[in-house]
Amino acid sequence: MVEKVSYDEFSMFHENASEYGIAYAGPPVVSREFISVDGTRKLSALKWGTGSPRLVFLHGGAQNAHTWDTVALALDVPLLCIDLPGHGHSDSAAGFSADALPMQQNAADIATVIRALAPDALAVVGMSLGGLTTLALTRDHGDLVRKMVLVDITPGVNQDKTKQITDFVNGPATFPSFEELLKRTIEFNPTRTVESLRRGILHNALQEDDGSWVWRYRRADAPPLPEMKAAVEDGDKRPSTAPLWDVVSGYGKPLMFVRGMRKQSVVTDEDEAELVKRAPHARVEHVLEAGHSVQGDTPLELAALIRDFAEL
């Protein structure tokens, strides 16, 4: 008899609050929303609060909307956290086209969700793959990005810089037990608490009927992650993200770049210098105690930066 691990995605917010000393008067108002993006696929998002979302958050590759839970609790304003295509509760991305611009399909899908659920958002916050998607969103649907926050990402990202992350993401597709999955996650995230990693796994993995576990982004219908693999199965190369530098150059609205300074960051000094060269008006913030996942390592500091930048 397979023992099923219970999971209620809205039952653990008190743990986030307790771990980071956030005042907690009771469960926040959070709903799981689904938006049709092309008639056959749906994207999902977590809508926090009852008012029109003031911020939109886009997570990184191999993550999901719950990666922002502690940041959302700290901000305590209406906001929207979207599951990118092929992640979390969202359906997979549309078929890859060799003629597509970098992140074009992601941007189109995300634009549909924002127009439906957060058309008046003050800013879009994108981390890693979510940051690249934010740049493409700015290029293709610029009216939706009134202010931009890029969290530990620039168009200069490549596979060498993300090796430590891809070694984890491209590991075993399935795990025989929750304990095995937790053990591997702890090995790759030694600075995080076991409790936070356990929450993260419950939000980001699925238990199969035989008791084994699979990452949501590695499920059967999920596509290869665009920032994790250089080619799709048929061998066609995905477009380079380097052209997104032109978006940085042409973005005249408020821009904040947040960089984790631990070695797990995927950003180099050269990347930062290029960003500042192309966007001299950009606000640059270094978070000393964070790696690539700034929202996971130092969520309160990130929330404070976003609150100040968005003038909440």
Number of C-alpha atoms within 10 A of each C-alpha: 5 9 8 12 10 8 13 8 12 15 9 13 18 18 16 19 17 11 12 14 11 16 11 15 7 8 11 15 11 15 14 14 16 19 19 15 17 12 7 8 16 19 26 23 27 22 23 24 17 12 11 17 22 19 25 26 25 30 27 26 22 23 25 27 24 23 22 22 20 24 22 23 22 23 18 13 18 20 25 30 26 30 26 31 26 25 29 25 24 22 22 21 21 16 8 15 13 12 9 11 16 21 24 20 20 20 23 17 22 25 24 18 23 20 12 11 20 22 19 17 22 19 22 28 22 23 25 24 27 27 25 27 26 31 32 24 25 24 19 17 16 14 12 21 25 17 20 25 27 23 29 29 26 28 22 20 21 17 14 9 15 17 14 15 18 17 11 15 18 14 9 12 12 18 17 14 14 19 12 14 20 17 14 14 18 16 10 13 15 9 12 13 12 15 11 13 17 18 18 18 19 18 22 21 20 22 21 13 10 12 16 17 22 22 24 23 28 21 17 10 12 17 20 18 21 18 22 19 14 17 15 15 10 6 8 12 14 20 18 17 20 13 14 21 17 13 19 22 15 12 20 14 12 17 22 20 20 22 26 25 20 15 12 17 20 27 25 18 8 10 16 19 12 18 20 17 13 17 20 14 14 20 14 16 15 13 17 12 13 24 22 24 21 24 22 20 19 19 22 21 17 21 20 13 16 20 15 9 17 19 8 11
